[in-house]
Amino acid sequence: VVAIGFTTRALAEAQAHTYDGNQTADIAGFTGDLSPTVRNLIERQPDIETVDSWTVAITRFDTGYGWKSVRLIGVESFSEMRLDIIDLVEGTFPGRGEIAFDESTRELTLVEIGQVVALRRSPADPLAYLTVSGFTRSPAALGAGLMNQATAYGEAATVRSYAQRSADNYLLVRVTDTQRTSQISAQISSLLSKRGVAAGRFVIRDPDGFVGSRELDTLLLLLGVFSVLGAALSSFLVANTMLAVMAEESTQIGVIKSLGGQRWHVVATYLGYSAILGLVGTLAGLAAGLGIGLIISRYLTGLTGLQQPGISVAPREIGLAVLVGALVTSVATTLPALHSAGQRIAPLLRSSGVRSEYRVPFARRLTAPVSAVSPTLAVGVRNVLRRPGRTLMTLIVVTVAVAAFIATQALSRSVSTTVDELYALYGTDVWVSFRQSVDEGYVRELAKNPEVLSAEPWTSATGAIGSTRTDIWGMPEDNPLYSYRLVAGEWISPGNPVNVVLSKNLADQINASVGQQRVLDVGSQTATIRIAGIVNDSSTYLGSTTTGKVFMTTPDINRLIGTGNRADIFALKLRSSDPAFVDRAIAAIEERHRDFGPVTLAAYADQESARRAINILTLMLNAMVIVVAAVGLIGIANTLLINITERRREFGVLRTLGAKSAHVIAILVSEGVMLASIGLVAGLAIGYPLAHVLVDITSAELFELSFHLSTWNVLATFALALLSVAAVSTLPGILAARIRPIQVLRYE
């Protein structure tokens, strides 16, 4: 609980620290050549605080371990950066003929200071060589290992020479009023257009988040749910332990009451005992939680490029530690203490601490078939019902642990399967864009490539319907590669007003239905649209700040954004989706169309990035579930150890009658397996609806998930749980087998 609270606060502080300390840009995007005059003109516009510009080239590099994608950024002066200021982590900033990589590049490939790396835009281009001068940290940028693309910096002159550019081509703007960022972005686009400078789609920073914040918020929410489950399990474990202690000390409680002690005397005695446990647990949990929270927060800030300020302990973490460590322990002790203190004196004084088997005839009848095969196992199974209160507490712990495990497996499988299904919607193996402007008719040239099965021109933009920002896609109306799944209405077609299709999550957000007319804002343009249909497509990209999609025909979107018959991206379906074939096809396409400066993205590489993000979610959830499962196993071991203490005489008699060590171990292992089996069945009954709840929570925060829980997951859970319980039950069995009959019978 402390670890999750600390991580949440640390990420919020890191976001604020990064935004203020590194002067993060609010608006950023590619443009044509930016002269100093145009840049100064933009900076003089109202509501603009600071303007900066870079030379950016998307290219490839090789350190001897294969070609990787890199975003190469040219900076005029590293000491005078105004926005998105980078920090030097190791080495020096690059000079002429040098390059400095973001430190996360080491997650992508092996690279060291002093190493010479090769760069080229396509296989047909000449190689350029730069020397690695150091490593940097980029603010609010996702790590290279996650995005499958490195970030590197060089002198502006070096990068311009390599990219064959005469001026900067990437604009960064920081505004004074973040509520007007979209309008200011449209004004900048209009100003650039009047000056004859081309501008791509600007990326607008979400003032309430950072790149990947939606995904991290979802992760922290899920971890918070499991931390609450862990705290609940701990309370049951404490209650179970205190019940056992009071059962063992029932004679002492009877003596206290017979000597005139009141009920509150007994309760106060055990509350004092639990207070010591709570204090030690609070201090240990606070220290461990802060340490674990620091590790998690550093890992997550490293993934998102946030810079964590100095470490501090907030009253919130201390309060959480006290709340869980002390309060939960006290509450879990009070109820058993009240129960024990309320019993009559006579039963307390003659209590043997454990119920005999003959008093549970139902258990004997139930285990008769087992007894016929193995009397030893039958004894172990019957023993479960000799302490019904303790058994119930233990079963609750096991049930919740199993339910948490099953729910996590279902969530992980649902996310990964849904992502694969969403990628299958687009039926595209390669996306191609060009540095030089090309019209949509160029798709016929791309279709002539022997590796290409079909090709389509697409156009993209960002707009808003009311206050909801969304992505806009223009694509062909007839037989698109996109395998749309209509929920209502029909697919896009020409019309007046413009016919569009909305994704279901966008339609739900704005409460839209088929046949309605709405107003769509794109930059400085406004258009009335008619909703022709709704499709089920909740796909998004890591770090997205938009909701859903608007689909329209390519001519309609080009007319709306004023790009004529241009296309900014081409979707290619190849004759094979095998990664090796895709890589060869990309190399051939880049060579044949090199005059237009192709920039390519393989769908399988993009899908791998999504899987990396899923793996992080799975890793974190599994780590939390391991903690929950450990509490469940401790609960079973705790119960068995307490049972040994209560039944020392019983084990002594068994050994005297000729029982071997293996018999004693088998009795306790069968007890543990019996507890686990009942808990597994109950855990599955609770885990299935819990899994639906977690999937619904994730769907609401990220994108709509389809529920998946395989039979294999359930069987694996059962097998793993039974093996784990058998393992933790063995140690109590060995301890019981070592009891010397002579000592037990003589002194107890």
Secondary structure, DSSP 8 states (H G I E B T S, - for coil): -HHHHHHHHHHHHHHHHHHHHTT--SEEEEEEEE-HHHHHHHHTSTTEEEEEEEEEEEEEEESSS-EEEEEEEEES-GGG--SS--EEEEE----TTEEEEEGGGGGTS---TT-EEEEESSTTS--EEEEEEEEEE-TT---HHHHT-EEEEEEHHHHHHHHT-SSEEEEEEEES-GGGHHHHHHHHHHHHHHTT--B---EE--TT--TTHHHHHHHHHHHHHHHHHHHHHHHHHHHHHHHHHHHHTHHHHHHHHHTT--HHHHHHHHHHHHHHHHHHHHHHHHHHHHHHHHHHHHHHHHHHT---------HHHHHHHHIIIIIIHHHHHHHHHHHHHTS-HHHHHH--SS--GGG-HHHHHHTHHHHHH-HHHHHHHHHGGGSHHHHHHHHHHHHHHHHHHHHHHHHHHHHHHHHHHHHHHH--SEEEEESS--BGGGHHHHHTSTTEEEEEEEEEEEEEETTEEEEEEEE-SSS-SS---EEEE------SSEEEEEEHHHHHHHT--TT-EEEEEETTEEEEEEEEEEE------TT--S-SEEEEEHHHHHHHHT-TTB-SEEEEEES---HHHHHHHHHHHHHHTGGG-EEEEEHHHHHHHHHHHHHHHHHHHHHHHHHHHHHHHHHHHHHHHHHHHHTHHHHHHHHHTT--HHHHHHHHHHHHHHHHHHHHHHHHHHHHHHHHHHHHHHHHHS--------HHHHHHHHHHHHHHHHHHHHHHHHHHHT--HHHHHHH-
